[in-house]
Amino acid sequence: MTKFHALACDFYDKPTLDLAQSLLGCLLIKETPEGICSGYIVETEAYMGPCDRAAHSFGNRRTKRTEIMFGQSGLVYTYQMHTHTLVNVVSGGVDNPEAILIRAVEPVEGIELMQQRRGLQAGKKLTNGPGKLTKALGITMQDYGLSYTKPPIYITPGMIPEHISSGPRIGIENSGEAKDYPWRFWITGNSYISK
């Protein structure tokens, strides 16, 4: 098993839009009894909390689901969307409920296990979407509230992107003008981005 060194807590102590870009190229790792899987983060989407109509915490909404968003930056926020688990990085600091959705990763380690979990051969469809990557890596609702600074789910330094692109977020058509904010970021030209 490859040994990794997780990014420290202070990595996450930056403005959410900056963190969403800093995460690009980092390695997302999940350890499970079946094995370890990892992938470079190639696409993220920022949600700016109480002022963002597309955020779960819009209007400072505090529910059982969003409670972790009010915690310290660098915690794991998972939630169910239809039949999929989606994974976010809590950001913004305590009582400032912002988060960053990890939309896509480029597989690095454990590709055979990812293929088994997804029932697919290797290729961009393996992890080119937020529900696809969680299934491939074995990320579940049980990871809710964990810290990205230690196993079983953690983020380490990876590669440095040459270019980063930005544009509107995806799948938030009913959120007024928030649907047009350019708060989705991706590594320019990467074949694993979701759209």
N, C-alpha and C positions, 0 to 999 in steps of 0.2 A: 504494500500500500504506500503510495506517495505521501510524504509528509509536507504539509503546508503551514504557513504562518499567517494567521488571520490579521487583517487590518485592525488597528487599535480603535478604541472608542472615539478618539479625537478626530479620526478621519471623517466621521459623520457630522461633526460640528461645523457645518458650513451651510450657507443658504441653500434651500431646496433645489432651486434651478441650477446652481453650481454643482451640487452633489449629484444631481441626475446626469450631468455630463461627466463628472469625475468617476462615476461607476462604470462608464463605458470602457471596455477593455479589461476590467477586473474579472477575476475568476470566481464564479459562484460554485460552491462545493456542497454536496449533500452526502453524508455517510449513512448507510442503512445496513442491516444485517446481511443483505444480498450483495453489498459491495459499495464502492465509492463512485460517484458520477460527478462530473464537473463540466462547466462550459464558460467561455468568455461572454460576458454581458455585452450585447451588441445593440440593444434598443431599450430605452426607458421612457417613462411618461410621468411627469410631475403633477401632483395634485396639491394645491396651495391652501388647503384647509378652509377655515370659516368664510373666506371671501370668494371661494371657488365653487360655483354652482355644480360642477361635476364631481366634487370631492364628497366622500361619504360623511365628512365632518362639516359640511357646509352649514353655516349658521351656528357653529359650535355644537353640533348635534353629538351628544354623548350617549352611546348605547352599548349594549354588551359586545356588539361586533366592533365598534369603533374605539372602545376603551383603550386599547393598546396604542392608538395614535396619539393619545395624550401623554404618553411616556417619553422616555429619553430617546434621542436619535440613535439609530443603529439596531433597533428591535425589529423582529419579524412580524409583519401584519399579513396574515393569510385570510382569505374569505372565499366563499362559494359563489360562483357565477354560473347559473344553470347546473350542469353536471361537473364543472371544472373547479379546481382550486387555483386561485391566483395568488401570487406572492409579491409583497411590497417591502420596501425599506422605510421604516418610520424615520421622519426627518422633522426639522423645525424646532426641536427642543421640547422640554417639558411644558405641557399645557398649551402648546401651539401645534395642533393636530394636522400636520402635513405628512405626505407619504409619496413614495416613488414606486410605481409599478414596474416590475421587470417584465418587459414584453417579449424578449427573445434572447437566446444564447446560441453561441457556436460551440458544438460539442468538442470536448477535449479528452476526458478520461471516462471509461465505463461505457463506451459506445454500444457494445454488444448488449449490455444490460438495458440501456435506453431503448434499443431496438425491440427487445423482448417486451418491455413495458408498453411500448407504443404499437407493437405489432407491425412494425415497418422496417424496411431496409434503411441503411444510412442514406442521408440526403437532407436537404434543407427543411423538408416537412417534419423532420424529427423534433425540432425545437424552435420553429419559426412562429411562435405565438405564445401568449401567456399561459394558456391552459395546456398546451403541448409540452412546454418546457418543464412544468411542475410534474406532470405525469412521467416524463422521461427521467427526471432526476430523482423522483420519489419524494417530492415535497408534498406534504399533506396538511390538513387542518391541525394536526397535532404539533406542528411547528410554530403555531401562533404564540407570540409572546417571547420566543427565544431570542437570544442575542446573536448577531452575525459575527461576533468576535470569538466564538468558540464552537467546536463541534456540538451537535451533528450537522448544523447548517451554518456555513460561514463564507466570508468573502476575503480573498487575498489579492495582492498585486498581480497583474497579468501582463497584458501588452498595452502599449500606448498608441491610441488611434492617430493616424496621420491627419484625418479630416473628420469632423463631426457635422452632421446636418440636423436641421430642426424643422418642425412643421406642426400642423394641428394634431391633436390627439384623436384617437379612433374610438368609435362606438359610443359617443356621448352626444348624439344629435339633439336630445331633449334638454339641453342645459344652456339654452340661450346663447349669448355671445361667447360664453366660455368654450364652446365647441371650436372656436376659431383661434384660441390662444396657441401660439407655437411652442407648446410645452412638451412635445414629444421629440426625443433626441435619438440619433442612431449613428453608427459608424458608417460613414459614406461608402457606398458600394459593396457593403457586406451582403453576402447572398442569404443570410439567415434572418434578415429583418422581416417583420410580419407583413409589411405591405409596401 
